[in-house]
Amino acid sequence: MKERRERAKADAAKSDRVVASNRRARHDFEILETVECGIVLTGSEVKSLREGKAQIADGYARVDDGELWLFATHIPPWKFAVGFGSHDPDRKRKLLVHRREVDELLGKTRAQPLTLIPLKLYFKDGRAKVEIAVARGRKLHDRRQEIAKRDADREMARVVRNIEKFG
């Protein structure tokens, strides 16, 4: 019984577990490219993330002094961390990527009106990761066109299914 529990715990640590996702980003932005980044966290932040508490909807990333930073994400303090052990929930957090990737992201955001936004925050092999997207903002008419296209595609798929089903 103890071995089974340990095996289940090890399997849970290996699997990817999404803590927070930014579903609104795919509506407001056109995603051009994604990059997986590590994130530098304190102990109480990791404990809070393991409880599944984080908000990345308003977050964005920026290159400052040759380093990639994540801004405007909220990781609430862990309920058992008080005083010295707690953290600032809205602080900027350093993202871990290779120098080459930082230079590429900086070049892309400087050359065009693009932004870096977090799509999801998750655990992979026991380590906290953030998926950052290089994105272009959509105008209101672009969003409406995207919604109309998606609805038309759904309607066509529904008609095809019905034709196949009822002949």
Order of alpha helices (4+ residues) and beta strands (2+ residues): alpha-beta-alpha-beta-alpha-beta-beta-beta-alpha-beta-beta-alpha
